[in-house]
C-alpha cells in the first residue's frame, strides 16, 4: 500500500511517538499477542496504522529481538533445511528432472517433523516459569520485551541450560 505525501509526512514525524519502537519499550504482553496472534495493532500506543505499515515496523522490532536474543541452534538447523529444500526445488525447476522430486519430498518430511517437534509453549506457561524463577509475579503490561528476555537469559544461566 502506498501512502500519499501527507500520510508519509505524518508517519515520518509522529509514528515514533504513537508506536512502540523496539524491544526496549514494547510490553511483553503485546509482544506475545503479536507473535502468537499476528495482531500487529499491539504495536500501536494510541491510534492504529495500516497493516502493511505495522508489519514493516514489526520487522524492525523483530530484528532488535534477534540481535538481543540470538538464534538457537535448532532454528539454524531448520533454516538450513529450508534452504536445502529451496535449492532442490530450483534444481527441479531448471532441469525438470523428476529425480529431484524424491529428495524434495524427503526434505519436506524432515521439515514437517521439525515443525511438530517445535511446538511452542503457551505464553502463560512460559510466564509462570519466569515468575516462579524470579520469585514475583511479572506485570506483563509493564515489563518490556528486553527486560523479560533478560530474565529468561538469567534463568537459563542459573539452571545451566
C-alpha positions as CSV (number, residue, x, y, z in Angstrom):
1,X,0.0,0.0,0.0
2,X,1.4,3.3,-1.0
3,X,0.9,6.4,1.1
4,X,0.2,9.8,-0.2
5,X,2.6,12.6,0.7
6,X,0.6,13.9,3.7
7,X,0.3,10.3,5.2
8,X,4.0,9.7,4.6
9,X,5.0,13.0,6.3
10,X,2.6,12.3,9.2
11,X,4.1,8.8,9.7
12,X,7.6,10.1,9.5
13,X,7.0,12.8,12.1
14,X,4.7,11.2,14.6
15,X,4.9,7.4,14.3
16,X,7.7,7.1,16.7
17,X,5.5,8.6,19.4
18,X,2.4,6.6,18.5
19,X,4.1,3.2,18.2
20,X,6.3,1.1,20.4
21,X,9.7,1.4,18.7
22,X,11.6,-1.6,19.9
23,X,12.1,-4.3,22.5
24,X,13.2,-1.6,25.0
25,X,9.6,-0.1,25.2
26,X,7.3,-2.8,23.9
27,X,5.5,-4.6,26.8
28,X,5.9,-8.4,26.8
29,X,2.1,-8.8,26.7
30,X,2.0,-7.0,23.4
31,X,4.9,-9.0,22.1
32,X,3.2,-12.3,22.7
33,X,-0.1,-11.1,21.2
34,X,1.8,-10.0,18.1
35,X,3.9,-13.2,17.8
36,X,1.1,-15.7,18.7
37,X,-1.9,-14.0,17.0
38,X,-0.1,-12.0,14.3
39,X,-2.1,-8.9,15.5
40,X,0.2,-6.1,14.7
41,X,-2.1,-3.5,16.2
42,X,-0.4,-4.3,19.5
43,X,2.5,-2.1,18.2
44,X,0.2,0.9,18.5
45,X,0.0,3.1,21.6
46,X,-2.9,5.3,20.8
47,X,-4.2,5.0,17.2
48,X,-3.9,2.2,14.7
49,X,-2.0,2.3,11.4
50,X,-2.4,0.2,8.3
51,X,-1.4,-3.4,8.4
52,X,1.4,-3.1,5.8
53,X,3.0,-0.3,7.8
54,X,2.7,-2.2,11.0
55,X,4.2,-5.4,9.5
56,X,7.1,-3.4,8.2
57,X,7.5,-1.7,11.6
58,X,7.4,-5.1,13.3
59,X,10.2,-6.4,11.1
60,X,12.4,-3.7,12.6
61,X,11.4,-4.6,16.2
62,X,11.9,-8.3,15.4
63,X,15.4,-7.6,14.1
64,X,16.2,-5.9,17.5
65,X,14.9,-9.1,19.2
66,X,17.1,-11.3,17.1
67,X,20.1,-9.1,17.8
68,X,19.5,-9.3,21.5
69,X,18.4,-12.9,22.0
70,X,20.1,-14.6,19.0
71,X,19.0,-17.6,17.0
72,X,19.0,-21.1,18.6
73,X,20.9,-24.0,17.1
74,X,17.6,-25.8,16.4
75,X,16.3,-22.8,14.4
76,X,19.6,-22.5,12.4
77,X,19.2,-26.2,11.6
78,X,15.6,-25.6,10.5
79,X,16.7,-22.7,8.3
80,X,19.4,-24.7,6.7
81,X,16.9,-27.4,5.8
82,X,14.6,-24.8,4.3
83,X,17.5,-23.6,2.1
84,X,18.3,-27.1,1.0
85,X,14.6,-27.6,0.1
86,X,14.6,-24.4,-1.9
87,X,17.8,-25.4,-3.8
88,X,16.3,-28.8,-4.7
89,X,13.1,-27.0,-6.0
90,X,15.3,-24.7,-8.1
91,X,17.2,-27.6,-9.5
92,X,13.9,-29.4,-10.4
93,X,12.5,-26.2,-12.0
94,X,15.7,-25.7,-14.1
95,X,16.1,-29.3,-15.2
96,X,12.6,-30.7,-14.9
97,X,14.3,-33.9,-13.8
98,X,11.9,-35.9,-11.7
99,X,14.9,-37.3,-9.8
100,X,14.7,-34.2,-7.6
101,X,11.1,-34.9,-6.6
102,X,12.1,-37.7,-4.3
103,X,14.6,-35.5,-2.5
104,X,12.2,-32.7,-2.3
105,X,9.6,-35.0,-0.7
106,X,12.2,-36.3,1.8
107,X,13.3,-32.7,2.7
108,X,9.6,-31.7,3.2
109,X,9.1,-34.6,5.5
110,X,12.1,-33.6,7.6
111,X,10.8,-30.1,7.9
112,X,7.3,-31.3,8.9
113,X,8.9,-33.4,11.6
114,X,10.9,-30.5,12.9
115,X,7.7,-28.3,12.9
116,X,5.9,-31.0,15.0
117,X,8.8,-31.1,17.5
118,X,9.0,-27.4,17.8
119,X,5.6,-26.8,19.3
120,X,5.9,-23.5,21.1
121,X,4.8,-23.4,24.8
122,X,1.9,-21.0,25.6
123,X,2.8,-17.6,26.8
124,X,1.0,-18.1,30.1
125,X,3.1,-21.2,30.8
126,X,6.4,-19.5,30.0
127,X,5.4,-16.5,32.1
128,X,4.6,-18.8,35.0
129,X,8.1,-20.4,34.8
130,X,9.8,-17.0,34.7
131,X,7.6,-15.6,37.5
132,X,8.4,-18.6,39.7
133,X,12.1,-18.3,39.0
134,X,12.2,-14.6,39.7
135,X,10.1,-15.0,42.9
136,X,7.5,-12.4,42.0
137,X,4.6,-12.1,39.5
138,X,5.6,-10.3,36.3
139,X,3.3,-7.5,35.3
140,X,3.1,-8.4,31.6
141,X,1.9,-4.9,30.6
142,X,4.8,-3.1,32.2
143,X,7.8,-5.4,31.7
144,X,9.4,-4.8,28.3
145,X,10.5,-7.5,25.8
146,X,14.1,-6.7,26.6
147,X,13.6,-7.0,30.4
148,X,11.6,-10.2,30.0
149,X,14.2,-11.9,27.9
150,X,17.0,-10.7,30.3
151,X,15.1,-12.6,33.0
152,X,14.9,-15.7,30.6
153,X,18.7,-15.4,29.9
154,X,19.4,-15.2,33.7
155,X,17.1,-18.2,34.3
156,X,18.9,-20.3,31.7
157,X,22.4,-19.3,33.0
158,X,21.4,-20.2,36.6
159,X,19.9,-23.5,35.5
160,X,22.8,-24.3,33.1
161,X,20.5,-24.6,30.1
